[in-house]
Amino acid sequence: MIDRTPPTDLRPCWYYILVKGCLFWGLTCSLLLAALWHYSGTYPNWIEGVWAANPMAMIAGGIYGFGQWGFARHQAFKARLQWKEDNDEQ
């Protein structure tokens, strides 16, 4: 069965950058980097390592989120193009 509904819209750019990038990816990266620094002896207190890794991880998360947003836009464009081609054949 062919799906005749048009592709759905994307979430806004800020969602990918702030939520998926900074919050999910950046926070996880920050916690892992702080744990590595704690166990290597760079920061004796774990929370100090989290505060030190946080700016780096948030910037990297923002870049990751921006890339994920671009990839989602590309996939949505391909889906819309395929949908238009499928509807033109009728």
C-alpha positions as CSV (number, residue, x, y, z in Angstrom):
1,M,0.0,0.0,0.0
2,I,1.4,3.4,-1.0
3,D,1.3,6.2,1.6
4,R,-0.5,9.2,0.0
5,T,0.1,11.7,2.9
6,P,2.8,14.3,2.5
7,P,5.9,14.1,4.7
8,T,5.6,15.8,8.1
9,D,7.4,19.0,9.0
10,L,10.7,19.1,10.9
11,R,11.2,20.4,14.4
12,P,12.9,23.8,14.5
13,C,16.6,24.3,14.5
14,W,16.9,25.3,18.1
15,Y,15.4,22.0,19.2
16,Y,18.2,20.0,17.5
17,I,20.9,22.3,18.7
18,L,19.8,22.9,22.3
19,V,17.9,19.7,23.2
20,K,19.4,17.0,21.1
21,G,22.9,18.5,20.8
22,C,23.7,20.4,24.0
23,L,21.4,18.6,26.5
24,F,21.6,15.0,25.4
25,W,24.9,14.7,23.6
26,G,26.8,17.5,25.3
27,L,25.8,16.6,28.8
28,T,26.6,12.9,28.3
29,C,30.0,13.9,26.8
30,S,30.6,16.2,29.8
31,L,29.9,13.5,32.3
32,L,32.1,10.9,30.6
33,L,35.0,13.4,30.2
34,A,34.7,14.4,33.8
35,A,34.8,10.7,34.8
36,L,37.9,10.1,32.8
37,W,39.6,13.2,34.3
38,H,38.6,12.1,37.8
39,Y,40.0,8.6,37.4
40,S,43.2,9.8,35.8
41,G,43.8,12.1,38.7
42,T,43.5,15.4,36.8
43,Y,40.6,16.6,38.9
44,P,40.4,15.0,42.3
45,N,36.8,16.1,42.8
46,W,34.4,14.8,40.1
47,I,32.1,17.8,40.1
48,E,35.1,20.1,39.4
49,G,35.7,17.9,36.3
50,V,32.1,18.3,35.2
51,W,32.3,22.1,35.5
52,A,35.6,22.1,33.6
53,A,34.3,19.8,30.8
54,N,31.0,21.5,30.5
55,P,31.9,24.4,28.1
56,M,33.8,22.2,25.7
57,A,31.0,19.6,25.7
58,M,28.3,22.1,25.1
59,I,30.0,23.6,22.2
60,A,30.7,20.2,20.7
61,G,27.0,19.3,21.4
62,G,25.8,22.4,19.6
63,I,27.9,21.5,16.6
64,Y,26.5,18.0,16.7
65,G,23.0,19.2,17.0
66,F,23.5,21.6,14.0
67,G,24.8,18.7,11.9
68,Q,21.9,16.5,13.0
69,W,19.4,19.3,12.0
70,G,21.1,19.6,8.6
71,F,20.9,15.8,8.1
72,A,17.2,15.8,9.1
73,R,16.5,18.6,6.6
74,H,18.3,16.7,3.9
75,Q,16.2,13.5,4.6
76,A,13.0,15.5,4.7
77,F,13.9,17.1,1.3
78,K,14.5,13.7,-0.2
79,A,11.2,12.4,1.2
80,R,9.3,15.4,-0.2
81,L,10.9,15.0,-3.6
82,Q,10.1,11.3,-3.6
83,W,6.5,12.1,-2.6
84,K,6.1,14.6,-5.4
85,E,7.5,12.1,-7.9
86,D,5.2,9.4,-6.7
87,N,2.2,11.7,-7.0
88,D,3.2,12.9,-10.5
89,E,3.0,9.4,-11.9
90,Q,-0.8,9.2,-11.3
